[in-house]
Amino acid sequence: MKQILRVISVGALLVSSALAQQGRSLDVEIGQRVKLRTFGGPNVEVIVNGVDQFDISVTVIDYEHMRFVRTNGNYGYRQPGITNKQVKIADRGPTRLFHRGGCSVYYMPSMDTRMNHAKLEVKVEH
């Protein structure tokens, strides 16, 4: 009886950890915006600008960390934080492009992606 309870508790633990972090694989066209909020992540958009043999170029638009921009008058407006970065592609496995809190975005090297596309995986912990 104790052994059955152990098996059930281990199974429940595995299921709960699998449900706690959900991953979604995406085939993204170069230049397309990936809105992380639609997956339960932060109010951030990730844009893949280009992929070559050794690195990937991305733009991250962060609407949660706005900055004040001064104009020619006495007034200004708030603009999202925009970060352009170039990331070296890992020799093996996925390359992390973005991470905040429980949300991560990975570039997944894949030979079956279409021309001008990249395979991304968005993982969000709930």
Steps between C-alpha positions, in 0.01 A plus 500: 500500500783742586669423169181582306468831686862584415440429131184714502675788680800488261261496201306796641827689555610440140164611362495814716854599396412443134193720536692766693728576205331495163701527180366599163695451178455764229606530137560876477557698183798736514368843604180364658420614855452235768283642777594319821188624678288265283686206658460629856835679507592865552384787275801458271536439126792310348588550133753279320689730261722236344675168547833396355739215561647631824258747656143627515394865507189592705314811613321499835225760553417533869169672575535443876809718530405819320735798479423870480598672176529879487382684191558857376231642730440479872330164461612149429370150460581153619668256267558126553849381578646362177807279503679369192741218564698241315530161671754229421326175410587216737706213357236250608140539608289810549626857536324724754395832346292648784433426865300682766341345805343173392502576125777394261531507121741262328624471142481136396740405219304291254560384146130478419418872531395685187707768328489834691358328810636411842379243750443646847380344822321708762497355854288656771481378861162538664 
